[in-house]
Amino acid sequence: MNVADNIWNKLTRVVLFLLLFAVLLGIGRWYLPLIQENARKRKEIDRLDAMLQKEKETKKQLGDAINALQDSKAVERLIREKLGYAKPGETVVRFEDPITNSAAPR
C-alpha cells in the first residue's frame, strides 16, 4: 500500500502543478491585450512628448525673435539685410554666389 499511496501523492502534485500552470496561463492570456494596448499608448505618449518638446523649442525661438525686433536698430538692420533697403546717399552692394558648371549626366 505504501507504493500506491506514493504514486497517488505524486499524481496529485502533478495535477495541482498543471492546474496552477493553466490558471497562470489563462491570466496571462486575459491580460495580454491590456499589456499590448499599454505598450502602444506608451509609445504614443513618448511620440507626443517629443513633439511637445520640439514645439516648446520653436516657441522659444519665435519669442526670442519677437523680443529682438523690439529694438529699432535691429529692425533697421533686418530691413537692410532682407529687403536691400538703404538710406539716401548709400550704395547697396550685393554679393552673389559664383555660378559653377554642374556635371553633365552621362
C-alpha positions in Angstrom: 0.0 0.0 0.0 2.9 2.3 0.6 3.8 2.3 -3.1 0.2 3.0 -4.2 -0.1 6.0 -1.8 3.3 7.3 -3.1 2.1 7.2 -6.7 -1.2 9.0 -5.8 0.7 11.7 -4.0 3.0 12.2 -7.0 0.0 12.3 -9.4 -1.8 14.8 -7.1 1.2 17.1 -7.1 1.5 16.9 -10.9 -2.2 17.6 -11.3 -2.0 20.6 -8.9 1.0 21.9 -10.7 -0.7 21.6 -14.1 -3.9 23.3 -12.7 -1.7 26.1 -11.3 0.1 26.4 -14.7 -3.3 26.5 -16.6 -4.6 29.2 -14.3 -1.5 31.4 -14.7 -1.6 30.8 -18.5 -5.3 31.9 -18.5 -4.5 35.0 -16.5 -1.6 35.9 -18.8 -3.8 35.4 -21.9 -6.5 37.5 -20.4 -4.1 40.4 -19.6 -2.1 40.2 -22.8 -4.3 42.6 -24.8 -4.2 45.1 -22.0 -0.4 44.9 -21.9 -0.2 45.4 -25.6 -2.5 48.4 -25.5 -0.5 49.9 -22.7 2.7 49.5 -24.8 1.0 51.2 -27.8 -0.2 54.1 -25.6 3.2 54.5 -24.0 4.8 54.8 -27.5 2.2 57.4 -28.4 2.9 59.3 -25.2 6.6 59.3 -26.0 6.0 60.5 -29.5 3.7 63.3 -28.3 6.3 64.3 -25.6 9.0 64.6 -28.3 6.6 66.7 -30.4 5.8 68.9 -27.4 9.5 69.4 -26.7 10.1 70.4 -30.3 7.2 72.9 -30.2 8.5 74.4 -27.0 11.8 75.0 -28.6 10.1 76.6 -31.6 8.1 78.8 -29.3 11.3 79.9 -27.5 13.0 80.7 -30.8 10.0 82.7 -32.0 9.7 84.5 -28.7 13.4 85.5 -28.9 12.9 86.7 -32.5 9.9 88.9 -31.3 11.9 90.3 -28.4 14.8 91.1 -30.8 12.5 93.1 -33.0 11.5 95.4 -30.2 14.8 97.2 -30.8 14.6 99.8 -33.6 18.2 99.2 -34.6 17.6 95.5 -35.0 14.5 96.2 -37.2 16.6 98.6 -39.4 19.3 96.0 -39.8 16.8 93.4 -40.7 15.2 95.6 -43.3 18.6 96.4 -44.8 19.7 92.8 -45.0 16.5 91.1 -46.1 14.9 93.8 -48.3 18.0 95.5 -49.5 16.9 99.0 -48.5 19.4 101.8 -48.0 19.4 105.3 -46.6 19.5 108.2 -49.0 23.0 108.6 -50.3 24.1 105.0 -49.6 25.0 102.4 -52.2 23.8 98.8 -51.8 26.3 96.2 -52.9 25.0 92.6 -53.3 27.3 89.7 -53.5 26.1 86.6 -55.2 27.5 83.0 -55.2 29.5 82.2 -58.3 27.8 80.2 -61.0 29.5 76.9 -61.5 29.1 74.3 -64.2 27.3 71.3 -63.0 28.4 67.9 -64.1 26.5 66.7 -67.2 24.6 63.5 -66.8 26.0 60.5 -68.6 
